[in-house]
Amino acid sequence: EDHILSFLVNYYPDKQFKLESQTSMRINNQPAIAIKYKLGDTTEIRELVFVTVSESKTIYTFSFIGGSACDVPEIGLSEQTVFEHALETFNVEK
């Protein structure tokens, strides 16, 4: 967790980083941390999910920036549902 928080501050060095929430979870039986945050005075909440695969000492990162530019409401597809599906189906083959 310390590595992730230090990464976030350095990831956006020119913008004010505001942590909204931090949640520990499991994705495909792997430990994960979901971070929701804002940059500066924006109302847009962004999300990063870090999945740790300890056997390979690898951290996978999923990033979501709220929006609807790529939504296809006619078929019930949104950027948020695609992001959630990516997390739900994430798999590491060993």
VEXLUMSE-80785 format. One line per 10 residues: number of its first residue (from 0); their letters; for each residue x, y, z negated of N, C-alpha, C, O, CB. Coordinates in steps of 0.001 Angstrom, whole numbers, plus 500000, padded with zeros to 6 digits. Glycine has a CB too. Layout:
NUM	A	X,Y,Z,X,Y,Z,X,Y,Z,X,Y,Z,X,Y,Z ~ ... .
! end
This chain:
0	EDHILSFLVN	500814,498811,500000,500000,500000,500000,500861,501258,500000,500509,502245,500645,499072,499995,498807 ~ 501968,501236,499296,502842,502409,499270,503390,502715,500657,503499,503880,501038,503995,502195,498287 ~ 503738,501666,501420,504261,501857,502772,503209,502506,503659,503517,503382,504466,504715,500515,503374 ~ 501982,502074,503505,500901,502602,504343,500657,504072,504037,500557,504877,504963,499607,501796,504134 ~ 500559,504439,502786,500307,505835,502442,501455,506738,502876,501216,507854,503338,500078,505973,500945 ~ 502693,506278,502738,503819,507096,503194,503830,507193,504719,504219,508220,505275,505154,506510,502687 ~ 503401,506119,505397,503300,506136,506853,502295,507187,507307,502566,507938,508244,502899,504753,507383 ~ 501143,507248,506655,500086,508168,507071,500505,509622,506961,500226,510422,507854,498847,507938,506247 ~ 501162,509963,505886,501610,511341,505714,502603,511710,506812,502572,512831,507320,502245,511538,504321 ~ 503474,510794,507179,504464,511058,508226,503874,510939,509629,504420,511511,510573,505633,510104,508083 .
10	YYPDKQFKLE	502781,510213,509782,502145,510020,511085,501542,511322,511596,501518,511568,512802,501065,508937,510999 ~ 501061,512145,510690,500465,513440,511034,501199,514557,510292,500603,515222,509444,498945,513461,510689 ~ 502475,514775,510593,503249,515744,509804,502772,517186,509959,502981,517991,509052,504696,515663,510192 ~ 502138,517538,511078,501737,518920,511321,500298,519207,510915,499837,520343,511036,501919,519252,512771 ~ 499584,518197,510436,498183,518383,510084,497953,517966,508643,498616,517065,508128,497269,517585,511030 ~ 497011,518628,508006,496697,518294,506614,495895,517002,506569,494787,516929,507101,495912,519445,505928 ~ 496460,515989,505931,495862,514662,505824,495010,514601,504556,495492,514910,503466,496959,513552,505812 ~ 493730,514198,504701,492833,514086,503546,492295,512660,503480,491504,512245,504326,491659,515120,503636 ~ 492726,511928,502482,492259,510561,502290,490823,510587,501795,490523,511220,500782,493167,509798,501297 ~ 489928,509897,502508,488520,509807,502117,488256,508547,501300,487544,508589,500297,487619,509828,503357 .
20	SQTSMRINNQ	488837,507417,501734,488665,506168,500988,489744,505175,501386,490342,505262,502459,487264,505566,501234 ~ 489968,504236,500490,490917,503148,500721,490285,501880,500158,489909,501834,498987,492326,503442,500054 ~ 490170,500846,501001,489506,499614,500600,490382,498414,500933,490876,498284,502053,488136,499488,501287 ~ 490570,497537,499949,491254,496274,500214,490223,495271,500706,489095,495240,500214,491992,495742,498939 ~ 490606,494460,501668,489690,493496,502263,490471,492336,502842,491697,492294,502742,488826,494156,503345 ~ 489774,491406,503440,490411,490295,504145,489812,490234,505544,488600,490347,505726,490217,488932,503378 ~ 490683,490053,506519,490263,489878,507908,490894,488594,508401,492117,488459,508424,490674,491105,508810 ~ 490055,487653,508794,490518,486340,509234,491477,485727,508215,492527,485186,508562,491199,486447,510603 ~ 491084,485829,506964,491848,485255,505858,493217,485906,505663,494096,485321,505030,492026,483781,506084 ~ 493400,487096,506194,494643,487843,506019,494335,489087,505185,493271,489683,505349,495279,488230,507405 .
30	PAIAIKYKLG	495245,489492,504293,494999,490712,503524,495005,491941,504425,495802,492044,505357,496047,490868,502419 ~ 494106,492863,504131,494000,494079,504948,493636,495262,504067,493100,495100,502971,492948,493903,506073 ~ 493933,496446,504562,493568,497689,503888,492916,498589,504928,493472,498817,506003,494819,498386,503224 ~ 491736,499098,504599,491038,500047,505462,491164,501438,504846,490864,501643,503670,489534,499647,505650 ~ 491607,502372,505653,491794,503752,505222,490873,504633,506060,490912,504578,507290,493293,504199,505359 ~ 490052,505438,505406,489255,506448,506101,489819,507801,505705,490111,508043,504534,487715,506334,505748 ~ 489974,508694,506701,490625,509968,506433,490131,511041,507378,489471,510761,508379,492131,509831,506543 ~ 490463,512277,507039,490190,513431,507887,491500,514179,508085,492433,514050,507292,489089,514361,507260 ~ 491552,514960,509155,492697,515820,509408,492242,517268,509373,491313,517655,510082,493363,515482,510764 ~ 492897,518058,508551,492571,519472,508462,491140,519711,508029,490631,519044,507129,492816,520137,509780 .
40	DTTEIRELVF	490488,520679,508683,489123,521057,508329,488070,520339,509154,486889,520676,509065,488950,522533,508485 ~ 488460,519374,509941,487515,518660,510790,486530,517846,509954,486850,517415,508846,488261,517747,511764 ~ 485340,517641,510490,484350,516801,509806,484435,515359,510290,483819,514467,509707,482930,517349,510029 ~ 485190,515136,511342,485325,513800,511933,486138,512882,511019,487265,513204,510643,485989,513890,513325 ~ 485552,511736,510669,486263,510750,509854,486937,509740,510775,486309,509192,511680,485294,510033,508862 ~ 488201,509508,510536,488982,508530,511285,489214,507320,510401,489124,507404,509176,490332,509133,511769 ~ 489512,506198,511032,489733,504982,510249,490923,504213,510802,491076,504060,512013,488472,504093,510249 ~ 491747,503741,509904,492850,502846,510238,492693,501590,509396,492405,501667,508201,494245,503527,509994 ~ 492880,500446,510014,492839,499187,509290,494176,498493,509519,494580,498259,510658,491634,498288,509754 ~ 494850,498172,508431,496142,497502,508475,495948,496061,508023,495478,495813,506913,497194,498235,507583 .
50	VTVSESKTIY	496309,495109,508886,496187,493685,508569,497603,493129,508422,498415,493223,509343,495370,492905,509682 ~ 497887,492552,507260,499217,492019,506982,499239,490517,507226,498417,489772,506692,499643,492335,505534 ~ 500198,490087,508046,500404,488654,508262,501741,488331,507606,502807,488519,508191,500388,488261,509816 ~ 501651,487842,506383,502856,487683,505567,503844,486671,506130,505052,486834,505956,502473,487276,504180 ~ 503354,485622,506806,504274,484618,507348,505245,485216,508365,506396,484789,508463,503486,483486,507995 ~ 504777,486192,509108,505630,486793,510136,506141,488174,509731,506847,488830,510497,504869,486895,511445 ~ 505781,488615,508517,506173,489947,508041,505759,491030,509030,506525,491945,509331,507687,490006,507806 ~ 504527,490905,509527,504001,491825,510531,502752,492513,509999,501944,491895,509304,503690,491081,511849 ~ 502598,493775,510321,501379,494502,509996,500750,494946,511314,501374,495669,512091,501669,495731,509051 ~ 499522,494516,511565,498765,494929,512739,497897,496116,512343,497343,496146,511244,497897,493754,513306 .
60	TFSFIGGSAC	497780,497090,513236,497017,498292,512935,495912,498487,513962,496148,498446,515170,497935,499520,512896 ~ 494696,498702,513455,493555,499050,514287,493199,500496,513964,493180,500893,512799,492332,498079,514046 ~ 492918,501279,515002,492626,502694,514803,491284,503040,515428,490979,502619,516544,493742,503572,515399 ~ 490488,503809,514702,489210,504260,515233,489042,505737,514940,489184,506181,513800,488041,503447,514637 ~ 488737,506496,515989,488426,507913,515846,486973,508062,516277,486622,507808,517429,489405,508837,516705 ~ 486139,508477,515336,484702,508586,515591,484385,509350,516866,485086,510291,517239,484023,509255,514427 ~ 483354,508941,517499,482921,509598,518718,481943,508713,519466,481668,507581,519067,484121,509945,519604 ~ 481433,509244,520543,480466,508468,521319,480693,508616,522820,479813,508288,523615,479048,508897,520968 ~ 481850,509100,523208,482126,509342,524628,482027,508077,525467,481668,508146,526642,483501,509946,524792 ~ 482335,506934,524892,482331,505676,525646,481138,504785,525307,481101,503621,525705,483614,504919,525386 .
70	DVPEIGLSEQ	480170,505320,524579,478989,504531,524227,478150,504215,525460,478064,505017,526390,478140,505276,523192 ~ 477531,503032,525456,476595,502627,526509,475307,502205,525788,475085,501015,525560,477189,501441,527423 ~ 474460,503178,525430,473288,502866,524616,472293,501922,525298,471532,501234,524617,472590,504136,524249 ~ 472292,501885,526616,471359,501016,527337,471559,499544,526992,470620,498752,527070,471514,501215,528835 ~ 472773,499183,526613,473035,497781,526260,473457,497639,524791,473955,496592,524378,474128,497199,527176 ~ 473250,498704,524012,473552,498645,522590,475029,498607,522270,475427,498050,521246,472904,497464,522001 ~ 475849,499190,523127,477302,499167,522947,477786,500551,522519,477466,501560,523148,478017,498718,524256 ~ 478551,500576,521453,479121,501848,520998,480579,501631,520642,481031,500500,520462,478335,502418,519778 ~ 481305,502731,520545,482706,502640,520144,482820,501980,518768,483727,501181,518532,483358,504043,520128 ~ 481905,502314,517870,481936,501739,516521,481719,500232,516561,482407,499500,515848,480874,502397,515633 .
80	TVFEHALETF	480765,499739,517388,480519,498293,517437,481701,497554,518060,482011,496434,517655,479235,497993,518231 ~ 482358,498163,519030,483542,497535,519633,484663,497452,518596,485340,496429,518496,484017,498332,520889 ~ 484861,498518,517829,485883,498520,516779,485579,497434,515742,486471,496675,515363,485962,499912,516096 ~ 484337,497356,515287,483954,496346,514300,484115,494932,514855,484529,494023,514136,482510,496568,513849 ~ 483787,494750,516129,483942,493426,516751,485422,493036,516827,485774,491882,516582,483312,493415,518170 ~ 486278,493986,517163,487717,493713,517219,488224,493239,515859,489018,492302,515783,488493,494971,517670 ~ 487772,493874,514802,488188,493462,513456,487653,492080,513107,488380,491240,512576,487713,494479,512416 ~ 486373,491849,513409,485746,490570,513064,486366,489392,513801,486400,488280,513273,484269,490625,513363 ~ 486849,489620,514995,487353,488516,515822,488883,488453,515859,489448,487602,516546,486818,488650,517238 ~ 489557,489347,515124,491013,489343,515090,491520,487994,514601,491049,487472,513591,491540,490474,514191 .
90	NVEK	492481,487437,515321,493006,486123,514989,494501,486067,515297,494954,486568,516326,492248,485024,515761 ~ 495241,485464,514411,496669,485282,514623,496912,483793,514805,496648,482997,513904,497513,485863,513431 ~ 497413,483425,515966,497716,482015,516207,499094,481704,515643,500048,482463,515815,497651,481676,517726 ~ 499166,480594,514983,500451,480229,514346,501120,479118,515112,502205,478675,514735,500245,479799,512881 .
! end
